[in-house]
Amino acid sequence: MKTNTHLFWILTAFFWGSCVMYTIWSLVDPFHGYVEWVGTVALALCGALFALIAFYLGKHHKAQGGELPEDLPYANIDDGDTEVGFYSPWSWWPVMLGAGAALVFLGIAIGAWIAFIGAAFAFVSIVGWTYEYYRGYFGR
């Protein structure tokens, strides 16, 4: 976590330095000669976002009172391995759910009737994914 904190502080300095350079460049440009505010504010806010993340990670690391296994050079891979849940590697339902979500967003962009079809498709996919272990070979 200490390494992550340092990386985010480096990114903060990079984006704030880029913001300063961008502002100077836009002022020196002979065709414009004024500050281009959209890029300046965007780079400054990117730096602020990385500063916020770095500050949070630094405080969290101090409050933790110890090192994570990822920060220890002598730690094994299994030391940081946690249970993340059970996922079916052969299941097609997540693909179908993604297709339903894509149809919903396509319907928002093109026509509402496609969004209704996508919502129904996504609903069937969620139900199928939830109950896939209650039928067939894997029924309990």
C-alpha positions in Angstrom: 0.0 0.0 0.0 3.0 2.3 0.6 4.1 1.8 -3.0 0.6 2.6 -4.2 0.6 5.8 -2.2 3.9 6.9 -3.7 2.7 6.1 -7.2 -0.4 8.2 -6.7 1.6 11.1 -5.3 3.8 10.9 -8.4 0.8 11.0 -10.6 -0.5 14.0 -8.7 2.7 15.9 -9.3 2.7 14.8 -13.0 -0.8 16.1 -13.6 -0.4 19.3 -11.7 2.9 19.9 -13.5 1.1 19.2 -16.8 -1.5 21.7 -15.8 1.0 24.4 -15.3 2.8 23.6 -18.5 -0.5 23.5 -20.5 -1.5 26.9 -19.1 1.9 28.4 -20.0 1.8 26.9 -23.4 -1.6 28.2 -24.1 -0.5 31.7 -23.0 2.6 31.6 -25.2 0.8 30.3 -28.3 0.8 33.1 -30.9 -2.6 32.0 -32.3 -4.5 32.1 -29.1 -2.7 34.1 -26.4 -5.3 33.3 -23.7 -5.7 30.5 -21.2 -7.7 27.5 -22.6 -9.7 26.7 -19.5 -11.2 23.3 -20.4 -7.8 21.6 -20.5 -6.4 23.5 -17.6 -9.3 22.6 -15.3 -9.4 19.0 -16.5 -5.7 18.5 -15.7 -6.0 20.2 -12.4 -8.9 18.1 -11.4 -7.1 14.9 -12.5 -4.3 15.9 -10.2 -6.8 16.6 -7.4 -8.3 13.2 -7.9 -5.0 11.4 -7.6 -4.1 13.6 -4.6 -7.3 12.5 -2.9 -6.7 8.8 -3.6 -3.0 9.1 -2.4 -4.1 10.9 0.8 -6.7 8.2 1.6 -4.3 5.4 0.9 -1.7 7.0 3.1 -4.1 7.5 6.0 -5.4 4.0 5.6 -1.9 2.6 5.6 -1.0 4.5 8.9 -4.3 3.4 10.5 -3.7 -0.3 9.5 -0.7 -0.6 11.8 1.0 -3.2 9.7 2.2 -4.1 6.2 0.2 -5.9 3.6 1.6 -9.1 2.2 2.1 -7.3 -1.2 4.5 -4.9 0.5 6.7 -7.6 2.1 9.6 -8.9 0.0 9.6 -12.3 1.7 5.9 -13.0 1.5 4.5 -15.9 -0.4 1.8 -15.6 -3.1 -0.7 -17.4 -0.9 -0.3 -14.9 2.0 -2.4 -12.3 0.1 -4.8 -14.8 -1.5 -8.4 -14.3 -0.2 -11.7 -15.8 -1.1 -13.3 -13.8 -3.8 -16.4 -15.9 -4.3 -17.6 -18.7 -6.6 -17.9 -18.1 -10.3 -18.8 -20.6 -13.0 -16.1 -20.7 -15.6 -18.4 -22.3 -18.1 -21.5 -20.1 -17.7 -22.8 -18.1 -20.7 -25.2 -16.0 -18.6 -22.7 -13.2 -18.0 -22.2 -12.8 -21.8 -26.0 -12.7 -22.2 -26.3 -10.1 -19.5 -23.7 -8.0 -21.1 -25.6 -8.3 -24.4 -28.8 -7.2 -22.7 -27.0 -4.2 -21.1 -25.5 -3.3 -24.5 -29.0 -3.4 -26.0 -30.3 -1.1 -23.2 -27.6 1.5 -23.9 -28.1 1.1 -27.6 -31.8 1.8 -27.1 -31.0 4.9 -25.0 -28.9 6.2 -27.9 -31.0 5.1 -30.9 -34.6 4.3 -29.9 -36.5 3.5 -26.8 -38.0 0.3 -28.2 -34.6 -1.4 -28.3 -34.1 -0.5 -24.6 -37.3 -2.4 -23.7 -36.1 -5.5 -25.5 -32.7 -5.2 -23.9 -34.2 -4.8 -20.4 -36.3 -7.9 -20.9 -33.2 -9.8 -22.2 -31.1 -8.6 -19.2 -33.9 -9.6 -16.8 -34.0 -13.1 -18.2 -30.2 -13.3 -18.1 -30.1 -12.3 -14.4 -32.7 -14.8 -13.5 -30.9 -17.5 -15.5 -27.5 -16.7 -14.0 -29.0 -16.7 -10.4 -30.8 -20.0 -10.8 -28.3 -21.9 -13.0 -27.3 -24.2 -10.2 -30.9 -25.2 -9.4 -31.5 -27.3 -12.5 -29.8 -29.8 -14.8 -26.5 -31.4 -13.8 -25.9 -29.0 -11.0 -29.3 -29.1 -9.3 -29.2 -29.2 -5.5 
